[in-house]
């Protein structure tokens, strides 16, 4: 990724991750049938007011399957590909992060709008009848696709990934896939994909069952090896729940915003997690790790002494997508290689 794209991600990081809201989740309970009998379908989803932080429930009613989908991130588009919806994807924003190799060939044929986040004008330029993806990007800011209410007011349906609102967990992915199955009448593909992902999640849990004591971690949002930036991510419920798959607990869970280096040192987590930007042409994880290990200010920390710094692709942490399971599999194998021989 070009330097300006990476900079844009860093500058907007605090804004686009902000999503507060709710908890109870449900979709249409109508039985699956023919395409004709399937509709209308009502899906309980979310909206928040311009400038707000709290997501409220808002139904989306589909009289028929959408024909033109704008996916606001790469992981959102890849989810649609797994359900056989390639011909309905009109455009994709935020083309960065580790690719899903199983759908990479299909993804390469899509209309990629930008390597970075796209605004409402570009979004509407695809003539979508559905804007789909990460909740933090449903905003009228330059980096946002437009608010849910704005888009709905223009006759465009929306689907905010339940995994991306506060309260979302990795399990929320299964509800998102189920809902997409209902919206597009592809229940069989949705059920099959859910089964596959649950099997992979259960495999991680089984492999790590011998680990009786969880470790603590802190997340360092860094691209410059010389600058140590600690991000609490305490309200990032999807991120924190996903890390629990590999027996990691965020030492700053419940806190928000940035954390001072002094607070990090005093907290002394067992593990440090850094973003892997290498898929985007950014700083390599090794360069960041070596700088942290050589940082005399951090030398007293357990994670530094024990060489416990691990890099995870940004999309695996904050893409709110099914492919977070890829990142957790990689991380589990790196942390506990003997259990995966």
Secondary structure as the mmCIF struct_conf table of DSSP 4:
data_model
#
loop_
_struct_conf.conf_type_id
_struct_conf.id
_struct_conf.beg_label_comp_id
_struct_conf.beg_label_asym_id
_struct_conf.beg_label_seq_id
_struct_conf.end_label_comp_id
_struct_conf.end_label_asym_id
_struct_conf.end_label_seq_id
HELX_RH_AL_P HELX_RH_AL_P1 UNK A 3 UNK A 16
TURN_TY1_P TURN_TY1_P1 UNK A 17 UNK A 17
STRN STRN1 UNK A 20 UNK A 21
HELX_LH_PP_P HELX_LH_PP_P1 UNK A 30 UNK A 32
HELX_RH_AL_P HELX_RH_AL_P2 UNK A 35 UNK A 38
BEND BEND1 UNK A 40 UNK A 40
STRN STRN2 UNK A 41 UNK A 47
TURN_TY1_P TURN_TY1_P2 UNK A 50 UNK A 51
STRN STRN3 UNK A 54 UNK A 62
BEND BEND2 UNK A 63 UNK A 64
BEND BEND3 UNK A 67 UNK A 67
STRN STRN4 UNK A 69 UNK A 71
BEND BEND4 UNK A 72 UNK A 73
HELX_RH_AL_P HELX_RH_AL_P3 UNK A 74 UNK A 82
TURN_TY1_P TURN_TY1_P3 UNK A 83 UNK A 84
HELX_RH_3T_P HELX_RH_3T_P1 UNK A 86 UNK A 88
STRN STRN5 UNK A 89 UNK A 92
BEND BEND5 UNK A 97 UNK A 97
HELX_RH_3T_P HELX_RH_3T_P2 UNK A 101 UNK A 103
HELX_RH_AL_P HELX_RH_AL_P4 UNK A 104 UNK A 107
TURN_TY1_P TURN_TY1_P4 UNK A 108 UNK A 109
BEND BEND6 UNK A 110 UNK A 110
STRN STRN6 UNK A 112 UNK A 112
BEND BEND7 UNK A 115 UNK A 116
HELX_RH_AL_P HELX_RH_AL_P5 UNK A 120 UNK A 124
TURN_TY1_P TURN_TY1_P5 UNK A 125 UNK A 126
BEND BEND8 UNK A 129 UNK A 129
STRN STRN7 UNK A 130 UNK A 133
HELX_RH_3T_P HELX_RH_3T_P3 UNK A 135 UNK A 137
BEND BEND9 UNK A 139 UNK A 141
TURN_TY1_P TURN_TY1_P6 UNK A 142 UNK A 143
BEND BEND10 UNK A 144 UNK A 144
HELX_RH_AL_P HELX_RH_AL_P6 UNK A 148 UNK A 153
TURN_TY1_P TURN_TY1_P7 UNK A 154 UNK A 155
STRN STRN8 UNK A 157 UNK A 160
HELX_RH_3T_P HELX_RH_3T_P4 UNK A 162 UNK A 164
BEND BEND11 UNK A 165 UNK A 165
TURN_TY1_P TURN_TY1_P8 UNK A 166 UNK A 167
TURN_TY1_P TURN_TY1_P9 UNK A 170 UNK A 171
HELX_RH_AL_P HELX_RH_AL_P7 UNK A 172 UNK A 183
TURN_TY1_P TURN_TY1_P10 UNK A 184 UNK A 185
HELX_RH_AL_P HELX_RH_AL_P8 UNK A 187 UNK A 207
HELX_RH_3T_P HELX_RH_3T_P5 UNK A 208 UNK A 210
BEND BEND12 UNK A 213 UNK A 213
STRN STRN9 UNK A 215 UNK A 220
BEND BEND13 UNK A 223 UNK A 224
TURN_TY1_P TURN_TY1_P11 UNK A 225 UNK A 226
STRN STRN10 UNK A 230 UNK A 231
TURN_TY1_P TURN_TY1_P12 UNK A 234 UNK A 235
HELX_RH_AL_P HELX_RH_AL_P9 UNK A 237 UNK A 244
TURN_TY1_P TURN_TY1_P13 UNK A 245 UNK A 247
STRN STRN11 UNK A 248 UNK A 250
TURN_TY1_P TURN_TY1_P14 UNK A 251 UNK A 254
BEND BEND14 UNK A 257 UNK A 257
STRN STRN12 UNK A 258 UNK A 259
HELX_RH_AL_P HELX_RH_AL_P10 UNK A 261 UNK A 267
BEND BEND15 UNK A 270 UNK A 270
STRN STRN13 UNK A 271 UNK A 276
HELX_RH_3T_P HELX_RH_3T_P6 UNK A 278 UNK A 280
TURN_TY1_P TURN_TY1_P15 UNK A 281 UNK A 281
HELX_RH_AL_P HELX_RH_AL_P11 UNK A 285 UNK A 293
TURN_TY1_P TURN_TY1_P16 UNK A 294 UNK A 294
HELX_RH_3T_P HELX_RH_3T_P7 UNK A 296 UNK A 298
TURN_TY1_P TURN_TY1_P17 UNK A 299 UNK A 300
BEND BEND16 UNK A 301 UNK A 301
HELX_RH_AL_P HELX_RH_AL_P12 UNK A 302 UNK A 305
TURN_TY1_P TURN_TY1_P18 UNK A 306 UNK A 307
STRN STRN14 UNK A 309 UNK A 313
HELX_RH_AL_P HELX_RH_AL_P13 UNK A 314 UNK A 318
BEND BEND17 UNK A 319 UNK A 319
BEND BEND18 UNK A 321 UNK A 321
TURN_TY1_P TURN_TY1_P19 UNK A 322 UNK A 323
HELX_RH_AL_P HELX_RH_AL_P14 UNK A 324 UNK A 335
HELX_RH_3T_P HELX_RH_3T_P8 UNK A 337 UNK A 340
#
